[in-house]
């Protein structure tokens, strides 16, 4: 129960317009929390990349005199690799958000959002680089030694070809996957 004030009026906590004293988090603690959130989110890129390299299918290719050709006329492995990367990215993004909420108690609001954006972007780049590099050296050695007509398995790869800023600040990623899917759906619809 609130005790009345010394002058006989209501306790200070019940006075209209009186705000409780707010403690401010020291700048050093906020910066430390920011570093922790960015580091954890970026560090999640390592297991993300390892898992992507295991789950995404290899891309079957055939070596020809002029380079490489897909082994299938319409390879689904490109789509599957992008799909696995996307789904794993969603899962690891949720994990990064949970980690930021539990580990970065002093970092909330816009600072947490910026820290998660920076760390998650770095984690995605790390995942792509690591996941694509696993098995790449062995593939390149086999490719160099293989005669024309040899079937090989290319490590998982993403098909994003262009990254631009839409209206100066929104990321807009374009890939050949969308172009192929649109062209196929238009050709199927116009054939009916």
Long-range contacts (C-beta under 8 A, 24 or more apart in sequence): 25-106, 29-106, 30-106, 30-107, 30-111, 32-106, 33-104, 33-105, 33-106, 33-107, 33-111, 33-115, 34-104, 34-107, 34-111, 34-114, 34-115, 36-103, 36-104, 36-107, 37-99, 37-100, 37-103, 37-104, 37-107, 37-112, 37-115, 37-116, 37-119, 38-115, 38-118, 38-119, 38-122, 39-119, 40-96, 40-99, 40-100, 40-103, 40-119, 41-96, 41-99, 41-100, 41-115, 41-116, 41-118, 41-119, 41-120, 41-122, 41-123, 42-118, 42-119, 42-120, 42-122, 42-123, 42-126, 43-123, 44-92, 44-95, 44-96, 44-99, 44-123, 45-92, 45-122, 45-123, 45-124, 45-125, 45-126, 45-127, 45-130, 46-126, 46-127, 46-130, 47-92, 48-88, 48-89, 48-92, 48-123, 48-124, 48-126, 48-127, 48-131, 49-126, 49-127, 49-128, 49-129, 49-130, 49-131, 49-134, 50-130, 50-131, 50-134, 51-88, 52-81, 52-84, 52-85, 52-88, 52-127, 52-131, 52-156, 53-130, 53-131, 53-132, 53-134, 53-135, 53-155, 53-156, 55-84, 55-88, 56-80, 56-81, 56-84, 56-85, 56-131, 56-156, 57-81, 57-156, 58-135, 58-153, 58-154, 58-155, 58-156, 59-153, 59-154, 59-155, 59-156, 59-157, 60-151, 60-152, 60-153, 60-154, 61-151, 61-152, 61-153, 61-154, 62-149, 62-150, 62-151, 62-152, 63-143, 63-146, 63-147, 63-148, 63-149, 63-150, 63-152, 64-148, 64-149, 65-148, 68-143, 68-152, 68-154, 71-151, 77-156, 78-157, 78-159, 78-177, 79-177, 81-156, 81-157, 81-158, 81-159, 82-158, 82-159, 82-160, 82-175, 82-177, 84-156, 85-127, 85-128, 85-131, 85-156, 85-158, 88-127, 89-124, 89-127, 92-123, 92-127, 93-120, 96-120, 96-123, 128-158, 131-156, 132-156, 132-157, 132-158
